[in-house]
Structures are given as C-alpha cells and as structure tokens.
Amino acid sequence: MIRIANAQVWVHDQDEALAFYTQKLGMEVRADVTVPEMGNFRWLTVGPPGQEDISITLMAIPGPPVMDDQSADQVRALMAKGFAGAIFLTTDDVQATYEELRARGVEFTEAPEERPYGIDSGFRDPSGNTFRLTELREDWADQPVAEQAAR
C-alpha cells in the first residue's frame, strides 16, 4: 500500500518558514537535519499535532547543480503569484480558527465565506504559498471523492 508521507512547499528562508509554521500555525517540527555530505542540505519538516503520519517539507530553493538559476527564478516567480501549489487545511470551526490565526499574525487573503462544500478562507505563508482553511459541511465530508467532484 502506498501512503503519502510528505508534501513539499518551496520556501525562500527556512528559518522564517519554520517560525511561521510553528509559531503562527501551531505546527510541530518533525525533522530538522543538516547533511554536510550534500553541501549542508537541510531537511526540514513540520506537521499538525495529532497527525503524525504526514509532514510538510519546507524546501529551500536549491541552486546549481540541482536547479539552474533560470529554473530557480521561475519557481520564485510562481511563488510570488501564489501559484507554486496549495495546501488544504480543515478545521471543525473555521471562524474560531481564523480568529486564532489572525491573532497570531497570519494575514488572510480571504475571510471565511460560505461555499457549496462548507466555509472556506485563504491565506499565504511568507514565501507566497497558498493555503485554504475550510470547515467542510458534514454531508460533504462523508461523500466519496467522485461524488464531491460532481457537485
């Protein structure tokens, strides 16, 4: 059986990202390892408390030889636009979580709003990665994925 272990987001500064994900979003560090044999490559992962089986890798944009300068610039440009990917978070009370995160300094791009699938809001991390914070409708969350897509 294949299972998802990690998802990756590009970050401009791993220390800044670490502070945002742990202090503002309340996630915990899963791994923070520097590998000298790989040019001091830093493997840095975080995840939500109570969901130990998945982590978000906070990946610094590498330079040559892993990634050429032009490709790195393209990744940075996509990040600046919020199009380098998205992470979808769910909560039982989106309004309360929205208020809590705002109090911690998270700047939302979209306040909670009623949608067909529940209440949805959006924010970005310091590197420009897009997040959706959603409280799914109970009848939506219980439906098979194919039926959700058909709605």
PAVO-923682 format. One record per residue: residue in one letter; x, y, z of N, C-alpha, C, O in turn. Coordinates in nm, 2 decimals. Layout:
BEGIN
[A, [X, Y, Z], [X, Y, Z], [X, Y, Z], [X, Y, Z]];
...
This chain:
BEGIN
[M, [0.08, -0.12, 0.00], [0.00, 0.00, 0.00], [0.09, 0.12, 0.00], [0.18, 0.13, 0.08]];
[I, [0.06, 0.22, -0.09], [0.13, 0.34, -0.09], [0.06, 0.44, -0.01], [-0.06, 0.45, -0.01]];
[R, [0.13, 0.52, 0.07], [0.08, 0.62, 0.16], [0.15, 0.75, 0.14], [0.27, 0.75, 0.11]];
[I, [0.09, 0.86, 0.15], [0.16, 0.99, 0.15], [0.23, 1.01, 0.28], [0.17, 1.00, 0.39]];
[A, [0.36, 1.04, 0.27], [0.43, 1.07, 0.39], [0.46, 1.22, 0.41], [0.45, 1.28, 0.52]];
[N, [0.50, 1.28, 0.30], [0.54, 1.42, 0.30], [0.48, 1.49, 0.17], [0.47, 1.44, 0.07]];
[A, [0.45, 1.62, 0.19], [0.42, 1.71, 0.08], [0.52, 1.82, 0.10], [0.57, 1.85, 0.21]];
[Q, [0.56, 1.89, -0.01], [0.66, 1.99, -0.01], [0.61, 2.12, -0.06], [0.53, 2.13, -0.15]];
[V, [0.66, 2.22, 0.01], [0.64, 2.36, -0.03], [0.78, 2.43, -0.05], [0.87, 2.40, 0.03]];
[W, [0.79, 2.51, -0.15], [0.92, 2.59, -0.16], [0.92, 2.70, -0.07], [0.81, 2.77, -0.05]];
[V, [1.03, 2.73, 0.00], [1.04, 2.85, 0.09], [1.16, 2.93, 0.05], [1.26, 2.87, 0.01]];
[H, [1.15, 3.06, 0.07], [1.27, 3.15, 0.05], [1.37, 3.14, 0.16], [1.49, 3.15, 0.14]];
[D, [1.32, 3.12, 0.28], [1.40, 3.12, 0.40], [1.35, 3.02, 0.50], [1.24, 3.03, 0.55]];
[Q, [1.43, 2.91, 0.52], [1.38, 2.80, 0.60], [1.35, 2.84, 0.75], [1.26, 2.79, 0.81]];
[D, [1.44, 2.93, 0.80], [1.42, 2.97, 0.94], [1.29, 3.06, 0.95], [1.21, 3.04, 1.05]];
[E, [1.27, 3.15, 0.86], [1.14, 3.23, 0.86], [1.02, 3.14, 0.84], [0.92, 3.15, 0.91]];
[A, [1.03, 3.04, 0.75], [0.92, 2.94, 0.73], [0.89, 2.86, 0.86], [0.78, 2.84, 0.90]];
[L, [1.00, 2.82, 0.92], [0.99, 2.74, 1.05], [0.92, 2.82, 1.15], [0.83, 2.77, 1.22]];
[A, [0.95, 2.95, 1.17], [0.88, 3.03, 1.27], [0.74, 3.05, 1.23], [0.65, 3.04, 1.32]];
[F, [0.70, 3.07, 1.11], [0.56, 3.09, 1.07], [0.48, 2.96, 1.09], [0.38, 2.97, 1.15]];
[Y, [0.53, 2.85, 1.05], [0.46, 2.72, 1.06], [0.44, 2.67, 1.20], [0.34, 2.62, 1.24]];
[T, [0.54, 2.70, 1.29], [0.53, 2.65, 1.43], [0.47, 2.76, 1.52], [0.38, 2.72, 1.59]];
[Q, [0.51, 2.88, 1.51], [0.46, 2.99, 1.60], [0.32, 3.04, 1.56], [0.24, 3.07, 1.64]];
[K, [0.30, 3.06, 1.43], [0.17, 3.11, 1.38], [0.06, 3.01, 1.35], [-0.05, 3.02, 1.39]];
[L, [0.11, 2.90, 1.29], [0.01, 2.79, 1.25], [0.00, 2.69, 1.36], [-0.10, 2.61, 1.36]];
[G, [0.09, 2.68, 1.45], [0.09, 2.59, 1.56], [0.13, 2.45, 1.53], [0.10, 2.35, 1.60]];
[M, [0.21, 2.43, 1.42], [0.26, 2.30, 1.38], [0.38, 2.27, 1.46], [0.44, 2.35, 1.53]];
[E, [0.42, 2.14, 1.46], [0.54, 2.10, 1.53], [0.64, 2.05, 1.43], [0.61, 2.00, 1.32]];
[V, [0.77, 2.06, 1.48], [0.88, 2.02, 1.40], [0.88, 1.86, 1.39], [0.87, 1.80, 1.50]];
[R, [0.90, 1.81, 1.28], [0.91, 1.66, 1.26], [1.05, 1.62, 1.24], [1.10, 1.52, 1.29]];
[A, [1.12, 1.70, 1.16], [1.27, 1.67, 1.13], [1.33, 1.80, 1.10], [1.28, 1.89, 1.03]];
[D, [1.46, 1.82, 1.15], [1.54, 1.93, 1.11], [1.68, 1.88, 1.11], [1.75, 1.88, 1.21]];
[V, [1.73, 1.83, 0.99], [1.85, 1.76, 0.98], [1.94, 1.83, 0.87], [1.89, 1.86, 0.76]];
[T, [2.06, 1.86, 0.90], [2.15, 1.92, 0.80], [2.25, 1.80, 0.76], [2.30, 1.74, 0.85]];
[V, [2.27, 1.79, 0.63], [2.35, 1.68, 0.58], [2.48, 1.74, 0.51], [2.47, 1.79, 0.40]];
[P, [2.59, 1.74, 0.59], [2.71, 1.80, 0.54], [2.76, 1.74, 0.40], [2.81, 1.81, 0.32]];
[E, [2.74, 1.61, 0.39], [2.78, 1.54, 0.27], [2.71, 1.59, 0.14], [2.75, 1.56, 0.03]];
[M, [2.60, 1.66, 0.16], [2.52, 1.71, 0.05], [2.52, 1.86, 0.04], [2.42, 1.92, 0.01]];
[G, [2.64, 1.92, 0.08], [2.65, 2.06, 0.07], [2.57, 2.13, 0.18], [2.52, 2.24, 0.15]];
[N, [2.56, 2.07, 0.30], [2.48, 2.12, 0.41], [2.33, 2.14, 0.37], [2.26, 2.23, 0.42]];
[F, [2.28, 2.04, 0.29], [2.14, 2.04, 0.26], [2.06, 2.02, 0.39], [2.10, 1.94, 0.48]];
[R, [1.95, 2.10, 0.41], [1.87, 2.09, 0.53], [1.74, 2.03, 0.50], [1.66, 2.09, 0.42]];
[W, [1.71, 1.92, 0.56], [1.58, 1.85, 0.55], [1.49, 1.90, 0.67], [1.52, 1.86, 0.79]];
[L, [1.39, 1.98, 0.64], [1.31, 2.05, 0.75], [1.17, 2.01, 0.72], [1.11, 2.05, 0.62]];
[T, [1.10, 1.95, 0.82], [0.96, 1.91, 0.81], [0.88, 1.95, 0.93], [0.94, 1.95, 1.04]];
[V, [0.76, 1.99, 0.91], [0.67, 2.02, 1.02], [0.53, 1.95, 0.99], [0.51, 1.90, 0.88]];
[G, [0.45, 1.95, 1.09], [0.32, 1.89, 1.07], [0.22, 1.92, 1.18], [0.27, 1.97, 1.29]];
[P, [0.10, 1.91, 1.16], [0.00, 1.94, 1.27], [0.01, 1.84, 1.38], [0.02, 1.72, 1.36]];
[P, [0.00, 1.89, 1.51], [-0.01, 1.80, 1.62], [-0.12, 1.70, 1.61], [-0.23, 1.74, 1.56]];
[G, [-0.10, 1.58, 1.64], [-0.20, 1.48, 1.63], [-0.22, 1.41, 1.50], [-0.30, 1.32, 1.48]];
[Q, [-0.14, 1.45, 1.40], [-0.14, 1.39, 1.27], [0.00, 1.36, 1.23], [0.06, 1.41, 1.14]];
[E, [0.06, 1.27, 1.30], [0.20, 1.23, 1.29], [0.24, 1.16, 1.16], [0.36, 1.15, 1.13]];
[D, [0.14, 1.11, 1.09], [0.18, 1.03, 0.97], [0.20, 1.11, 0.84], [0.23, 1.05, 0.74]];
[I, [0.19, 1.25, 0.85], [0.22, 1.33, 0.73], [0.29, 1.45, 0.78], [0.27, 1.51, 0.88]];
[S, [0.38, 1.50, 0.69], [0.47, 1.61, 0.72], [0.47, 1.70, 0.60], [0.45, 1.66, 0.48]];
[I, [0.49, 1.83, 0.62], [0.52, 1.93, 0.51], [0.66, 1.96, 0.51], [0.72, 2.01, 0.61]];
[T, [0.73, 1.94, 0.40], [0.87, 1.97, 0.39], [0.89, 2.11, 0.35], [0.83, 2.16, 0.25]];
[L, [0.96, 2.19, 0.42], [0.99, 2.33, 0.39], [1.12, 2.33, 0.32], [1.23, 2.34, 0.38]];
[M, [1.11, 2.33, 0.19], [1.23, 2.31, 0.10], [1.28, 2.44, 0.05], [1.21, 2.52, -0.02]];
[A, [1.41, 2.47, 0.08], [1.47, 2.58, 0.02], [1.49, 2.56, -0.13], [1.52, 2.45, -0.17]];
[I, [1.49, 2.67, -0.20], [1.51, 2.66, -0.35], [1.66, 2.63, -0.37], [1.74, 2.71, -0.33]];
[P, [1.69, 2.52, -0.43], [1.83, 2.48, -0.45], [1.89, 2.56, -0.56], [1.83, 2.61, -0.65]];
[G, [2.02, 2.57, -0.56], [2.10, 2.63, -0.67], [2.16, 2.52, -0.75], [2.13, 2.40, -0.73]];
[P, [2.25, 2.55, -0.84], [2.32, 2.45, -0.92], [2.40, 2.36, -0.83], [2.45, 2.41, -0.73]];
[P, [2.42, 2.24, -0.87], [2.38, 2.17, -0.99], [2.23, 2.11, -0.98], [2.18, 2.06, -1.08]];
[V, [2.17, 2.12, -0.86], [2.03, 2.06, -0.85], [1.93, 2.14, -0.94], [1.85, 2.08, -1.00]];
[M, [1.94, 2.27, -0.93], [1.85, 2.35, -1.01], [1.92, 2.47, -1.07], [2.00, 2.54, -1.00]];
[D, [1.91, 2.49, -1.20], [1.98, 2.60, -1.26], [1.91, 2.73, -1.22], [1.80, 2.74, -1.18]];
[D, [1.99, 2.84, -1.24], [1.94, 2.98, -1.20], [1.81, 3.01, -1.26], [1.72, 3.07, -1.20]];
[Q, [1.79, 2.98, -1.39], [1.66, 3.02, -1.46], [1.54, 2.95, -1.40], [1.44, 3.00, -1.38]];
[S, [1.56, 2.82, -1.37], [1.45, 2.74, -1.31], [1.42, 2.79, -1.17], [1.30, 2.80, -1.13]];
[A, [1.52, 2.83, -1.10], [1.50, 2.88, -0.96], [1.42, 3.01, -0.97], [1.34, 3.04, -0.89]];
[D, [1.46, 3.10, -1.07], [1.39, 3.22, -1.08], [1.24, 3.20, -1.12], [1.15, 3.27, -1.08]];
[Q, [1.21, 3.10, -1.20], [1.08, 3.06, -1.24], [1.00, 3.01, -1.12], [0.88, 3.05, -1.11]];
[V, [1.06, 2.94, -1.03], [0.99, 2.89, -0.91], [0.96, 3.01, -0.82], [0.85, 3.02, -0.77]];
[R, [1.06, 3.10, -0.81], [1.03, 3.22, -0.73], [0.92, 3.31, -0.78], [0.84, 3.36, -0.71]];
[A, [0.91, 3.32, -0.92], [0.81, 3.40, -0.98], [0.67, 3.33, -0.96], [0.57, 3.40, -0.93]];
[L, [0.66, 3.20, -0.96], [0.53, 3.13, -0.94], [0.50, 3.15, -0.79], [0.38, 3.17, -0.76]];
[M, [0.59, 3.14, -0.70], [0.57, 3.16, -0.56], [0.51, 3.30, -0.53], [0.42, 3.31, -0.45]];
[A, [0.57, 3.40, -0.59], [0.52, 3.54, -0.57], [0.38, 3.56, -0.61], [0.31, 3.64, -0.56]];
[K, [0.34, 3.48, -0.71], [0.20, 3.49, -0.76], [0.10, 3.40, -0.68], [-0.02, 3.40, -0.70]];
[G, [0.16, 3.31, -0.59], [0.08, 3.22, -0.52], [0.04, 3.09, -0.60], [-0.06, 3.03, -0.57]];
[F, [0.12, 3.06, -0.70], [0.08, 2.95, -0.79], [0.19, 2.84, -0.79], [0.20, 2.76, -0.89]];
[A, [0.26, 2.82, -0.68], [0.36, 2.72, -0.67], [0.30, 2.59, -0.60], [0.37, 2.50, -0.57]];
[G, [0.17, 2.60, -0.58], [0.10, 2.48, -0.51], [0.01, 2.54, -0.40], [0.01, 2.66, -0.37]];
[A, [-0.06, 2.45, -0.34], [-0.15, 2.49, -0.23], [-0.16, 2.38, -0.13], [-0.15, 2.26, -0.16]];
[I, [-0.19, 2.42, -0.01], [-0.21, 2.32, 0.10], [-0.35, 2.35, 0.15], [-0.39, 2.46, 0.18]];
[F, [-0.43, 2.24, 0.17], [-0.56, 2.25, 0.21], [-0.57, 2.20, 0.35], [-0.54, 2.08, 0.38]];
[L, [-0.62, 2.28, 0.44], [-0.63, 2.25, 0.58], [-0.78, 2.25, 0.62], [-0.86, 2.33, 0.56]];
[T, [-0.82, 2.16, 0.71], [-0.96, 2.16, 0.76], [-0.96, 2.18, 0.91], [-0.87, 2.15, 0.98]];
[T, [-1.07, 2.23, 0.95], [-1.10, 2.25, 1.09], [-1.24, 2.23, 1.12], [-1.33, 2.24, 1.03]];
[D, [-1.28, 2.21, 1.25], [-1.42, 2.19, 1.29], [-1.49, 2.33, 1.30], [-1.61, 2.33, 1.29]];
[D, [-1.41, 2.44, 1.32], [-1.47, 2.57, 1.34], [-1.38, 2.67, 1.27], [-1.29, 2.72, 1.33]];
[V, [-1.41, 2.70, 1.14], [-1.33, 2.78, 1.06], [-1.32, 2.93, 1.12], [-1.22, 2.99, 1.11]];
[Q, [-1.43, 2.98, 1.17], [-1.44, 3.11, 1.22], [-1.34, 3.13, 1.34], [-1.27, 3.22, 1.35]];
[A, [-1.35, 3.03, 1.44], [-1.27, 3.03, 1.55], [-1.12, 3.02, 1.52], [-1.03, 3.09, 1.57]];
[T, [-1.09, 2.93, 1.42], [-0.95, 2.91, 1.38], [-0.90, 3.03, 1.31], [-0.78, 3.07, 1.32]];
[Y, [-0.98, 3.09, 1.22], [-0.95, 3.22, 1.15], [-0.91, 3.32, 1.25], [-0.81, 3.39, 1.24]];
[E, [-0.99, 3.34, 1.36], [-0.97, 3.45, 1.46], [-0.84, 3.41, 1.53], [-0.76, 3.50, 1.56]];
[E, [-0.82, 3.29, 1.57], [-0.70, 3.25, 1.64], [-0.57, 3.27, 1.56], [-0.47, 3.33, 1.61]];
[L, [-0.57, 3.23, 1.43], [-0.46, 3.25, 1.34], [-0.43, 3.40, 1.32], [-0.32, 3.45, 1.32]];
[R, [-0.54, 3.48, 1.30], [-0.52, 3.62, 1.28], [-0.46, 3.69, 1.40], [-0.37, 3.78, 1.39]];
[A, [-0.50, 3.64, 1.52], [-0.44, 3.69, 1.65], [-0.29, 3.66, 1.66], [-0.21, 3.73, 1.72]];
[R, [-0.25, 3.55, 1.59], [-0.11, 3.51, 1.59], [-0.03, 3.58, 1.48], [0.09, 3.56, 1.47]];
[G, [-0.10, 3.66, 1.40], [-0.03, 3.74, 1.29], [-0.04, 3.68, 1.15], [0.03, 3.73, 1.06]];
[V, [-0.12, 3.58, 1.13], [-0.15, 3.53, 1.00], [-0.23, 3.63, 0.92], [-0.34, 3.67, 0.97]];
[E, [-0.19, 3.67, 0.80], [-0.26, 3.76, 0.72], [-0.34, 3.69, 0.62], [-0.29, 3.62, 0.53]];
[F, [-0.47, 3.69, 0.63], [-0.56, 3.62, 0.54], [-0.59, 3.70, 0.41], [-0.60, 3.82, 0.41]];
[T, [-0.59, 3.63, 0.30], [-0.63, 3.69, 0.17], [-0.78, 3.68, 0.15], [-0.83, 3.76, 0.07]];
[E, [-0.84, 3.59, 0.22], [-0.99, 3.57, 0.21], [-1.04, 3.54, 0.34], [-1.00, 3.44, 0.40]];
[A, [-1.14, 3.62, 0.39], [-1.21, 3.59, 0.51], [-1.30, 3.46, 0.49], [-1.33, 3.43, 0.38]];
[P, [-1.34, 3.40, 0.60], [-1.43, 3.29, 0.59], [-1.56, 3.32, 0.51], [-1.62, 3.43, 0.53]];
[E, [-1.60, 3.24, 0.42], [-1.71, 3.26, 0.33], [-1.78, 3.13, 0.31], [-1.72, 3.03, 0.29]];
[E, [-1.91, 3.13, 0.30], [-1.99, 3.01, 0.28], [-1.98, 2.97, 0.13], [-1.98, 3.05, 0.04]];
[R, [-1.95, 2.84, 0.11], [-1.94, 2.78, -0.02], [-2.02, 2.66, -0.03], [-2.07, 2.61, 0.08]];
[P, [-2.04, 2.60, -0.14], [-2.13, 2.48, -0.15], [-2.07, 2.36, -0.06], [-2.15, 2.28, -0.02]];
[Y, [-1.95, 2.36, -0.04], [-1.89, 2.25, 0.03], [-1.86, 2.28, 0.18], [-1.82, 2.19, 0.26]];
[G, [-1.88, 2.40, 0.22], [-1.86, 2.44, 0.36], [-1.82, 2.59, 0.37], [-1.86, 2.67, 0.28]];
[I, [-1.75, 2.62, 0.47], [-1.70, 2.76, 0.49], [-1.55, 2.76, 0.46], [-1.48, 2.67, 0.52]];
[D, [-1.51, 2.85, 0.38], [-1.37, 2.84, 0.32], [-1.30, 2.98, 0.34], [-1.37, 3.08, 0.33]];
[S, [-1.17, 2.98, 0.36], [-1.09, 3.10, 0.37], [-0.96, 3.08, 0.31], [-0.92, 2.96, 0.29]];
[G, [-0.88, 3.18, 0.30], [-0.74, 3.16, 0.24], [-0.64, 3.25, 0.30], [-0.67, 3.37, 0.34]];
[F, [-0.52, 3.21, 0.30], [-0.40, 3.29, 0.34], [-0.28, 3.24, 0.27], [-0.28, 3.13, 0.21]];
[R, [-0.17, 3.31, 0.29], [-0.04, 3.27, 0.22], [0.07, 3.28, 0.33], [0.06, 3.35, 0.43]];
[D, [0.17, 3.19, 0.31], [0.28, 3.19, 0.41], [0.38, 3.30, 0.36], [0.36, 3.36, 0.26]];
[P, [0.49, 3.33, 0.43], [0.58, 3.43, 0.40], [0.65, 3.41, 0.26], [0.70, 3.51, 0.20]];
[S, [0.65, 3.29, 0.21], [0.71, 3.26, 0.08], [0.61, 3.27, -0.03], [0.65, 3.26, -0.15]];
[G, [0.48, 3.29, 0.00], [0.38, 3.31, -0.10], [0.30, 3.18, -0.13], [0.21, 3.19, -0.21]];
[N, [0.32, 3.08, -0.06], [0.25, 2.95, -0.08], [0.10, 2.97, -0.03], [0.08, 3.04, 0.07]];
[T, [0.01, 2.92, -0.11], [-0.13, 2.94, -0.08], [-0.19, 2.83, 0.01], [-0.15, 2.71, 0.00]];
[F, [-0.27, 2.87, 0.10], [-0.34, 2.78, 0.20], [-0.49, 2.81, 0.19], [-0.53, 2.92, 0.18]];
[R, [-0.56, 2.70, 0.19], [-0.71, 2.71, 0.21], [-0.74, 2.65, 0.35], [-0.69, 2.54, 0.38]];
[L, [-0.82, 2.72, 0.42], [-0.86, 2.67, 0.55], [-1.02, 2.66, 0.54], [-1.09, 2.76, 0.52]];
[T, [-1.06, 2.54, 0.56], [-1.20, 2.50, 0.53], [-1.27, 2.43, 0.65], [-1.21, 2.34, 0.71]];
[E, [-1.39, 2.46, 0.67], [-1.48, 2.38, 0.76], [-1.58, 2.31, 0.66], [-1.67, 2.37, 0.61]];
[L, [-1.56, 2.18, 0.64], [-1.64, 2.11, 0.54], [-1.78, 2.09, 0.60], [-1.79, 2.06, 0.72]];
[R, [-1.88, 2.10, 0.51], [-2.01, 2.06, 0.55], [-2.01, 1.91, 0.59], [-1.94, 1.83, 0.52]];
[E, [-2.09, 1.88, 0.68], [-2.09, 1.74, 0.73], [-2.13, 1.64, 0.62], [-2.07, 1.54, 0.60]];
[D, [-2.23, 1.68, 0.54], [-2.28, 1.59, 0.43], [-2.17, 1.59, 0.32], [-2.17, 1.49, 0.24]];
[W, [-2.09, 1.69, 0.30], [-1.99, 1.69, 0.20], [-1.87, 1.60, 0.24], [-1.82, 1.52, 0.16]];
[A, [-1.83, 1.61, 0.36], [-1.71, 1.53, 0.41], [-1.74, 1.38, 0.41], [-1.64, 1.30, 0.39]];
[D, [-1.86, 1.34, 0.42], [-1.90, 1.20, 0.42], [-1.91, 1.14, 0.28], [-1.93, 1.01, 0.27]];
[Q, [-1.91, 1.22, 0.18], [-1.94, 1.17, 0.04], [-1.81, 1.12, -0.02], [-1.70, 1.17, 0.01]];
[P, [-1.81, 1.02, -0.10], [-1.69, 0.97, -0.18], [-1.64, 1.08, -0.27], [-1.72, 1.17, -0.31]];
[V, [-1.51, 1.08, -0.29], [-1.45, 1.19, -0.37], [-1.51, 1.21, -0.50], [-1.53, 1.33, -0.55]];
[A, [-1.55, 1.11, -0.57], [-1.61, 1.12, -0.70], [-1.74, 1.20, -0.70], [-1.77, 1.28, -0.78]];
[E, [-1.82, 1.18, -0.59], [-1.95, 1.25, -0.58], [-1.92, 1.39, -0.54], [-2.00, 1.48, -0.58]];
[Q, [-1.82, 1.42, -0.46], [-1.78, 1.56, -0.43], [-1.75, 1.64, -0.55], [-1.79, 1.75, -0.57]];
[A, [-1.67, 1.58, -0.64], [-1.63, 1.64, -0.76], [-1.74, 1.67, -0.85], [-1.74, 1.77, -0.93]];
[A, [-1.84, 1.59, -0.85], [-1.96, 1.61, -0.94], [-2.05, 1.72, -0.89], [-2.14, 1.76, -0.97]];
[R, [-2.04, 1.77, -0.77], [-2.12, 1.87, -0.72], [-2.09, 2.01, -0.78], [-2.16, 2.11, -0.74]];
